[in-house]
Amino acid sequence: MATTKPYISTSFSYETLEETLDVKPQGAKLDIGIPKEFAFQENRIALTPEAVGVLVSNGHHVMLESNAGLASHYKDNEYSEAGAKIVYDKAEVYKAQLLIKSAPVVEEDMGLLQMNQTIISPIHHSALKACIIEKMMEKKITAISFENLKDDSGTYPIVRSMSEIAGSALMLIAGQYLSSFNKGKGVLLGSISGIPPTKVVVVGAGIVGETATRNALALGASVKVFDNNIYRLKQLQDNLGHRVWTSVLEPRILAKQLKTCEVAIGALSNESGRAPIVVTEEMVAAMRPGSIILDVAIDRGGCFETSELTSHENPVFVKHDVIHYCVPNIPSGFARTASQAISNVLMPLMLDISDNGGLDEMIWHNINLREGIYLFKGALTDFYISQKFDLKYTDLNLLIASRR
């Protein structure tokens, strides 16, 4: 059988296809709802009137439940003057496509949440329930947590700000409860000429520990810092700019230092799960009567064996003649400062989401934002939560890539 040669015409030419680029879409207008919080003794609000003013002037719609900012000393008229719509029905606020909460999602919120809604809020792993996650998965919700929200420098800006507030507040609280009027030891938290300085022991050299150390040193106290992470201890020394007494967590050395201190701060925590208990009841019993323990790690179980959860209304209890302050969410006690810190992170984020054409596009272009997402359109993308409640885990990167 004869084969015919292919016919090639000189008028026929091959051309390369045009390159297709991933072009960012035009800005999206955001519909934001801010409800009034009633859970977790929450006094903060996620956006200040100034931040709302910036968002509204950029064409976004902000709806606020009446008195949502009152606990942070922000009045409704400040928000309405900034351009927000004030509503009196909670269900109305929950109709917004993007919900920004300063407290975690709780069971009471479930009936109000909308299908395909986006929620930005804290997550509070210790208080999380499987039924809440399952209901949010059913409603195909996309959820971003404050705790895991990363910025371009690879740090967690909201966590850092809240830790700095807690660390700064600790010395103020300690000074208050050491006073004779609060049945404390009656010592001044500082250094007076001719009198040995007050002794502070800090367990944990993270941001809370570092800020507490900085403030204690500024008052003139003698500070001793413990941590099992040598890198953190070194970083603390470098950040403070001068040498501080530091040690790894060796029980006998720790017990000896606690025995003679006036203030003990617990600021150890794990990335996930319970904080390690490093101070036993025996160590606490050996402490000086009238001294004070401030356990900042209480929201993850606490790192003192004698710690028990307290509230802003009843912040302290006495055990072995030692005052215990074990209030979770210390920044909520300094709500206006904390609200400004959260707002400083979230307002630019809202503008970025808009500039990128919405959250779906922003996630595609911004790797750091993906760290904060634990639910994406109903799929659970947080490995720790999936393990804790035995729920199906989906890799967010694969999920996003499959939608392109």
Buried (B, 14 or more C-beta within 10 A) or exposed (E): EEEEEEEEEEEEEEEEEEEEEEEEEEBBEBBBBBBBBEBBBBBBBBBBBBBBBBBBEBEBBBBBBBEBBBBBEBEBEBBBEBBBBBBEEBEBBBBBBBBBBBBBBBEEBBEBBBEEBBBBBBBBBBBBEEEBBBBBBEBBBBBBBBBBBBBEEEEBBBBBBBBBBBBBBBBEBBBBBBBEEBEBBEBBBBBEEEEEBBBBBBBBBBBBBBBBBBBBBEBEBBBBBBBBBEEBBEBBBEEBEEEBEBBEBEEEEBBEBBEEBBBBBBBBBEEEEBBBBBBBEEBBEBBBEBBBBBBBBBBBBBBBEBBEEBEEEEBBBEBBEBBBBBBBBBBBBBBBBBBBBBBBBBBBBBBEBBBBBBBBBBBBEBEBBBBBBBBBBBBBBBEEBBEBBEBEBBEBEEBBEEEE
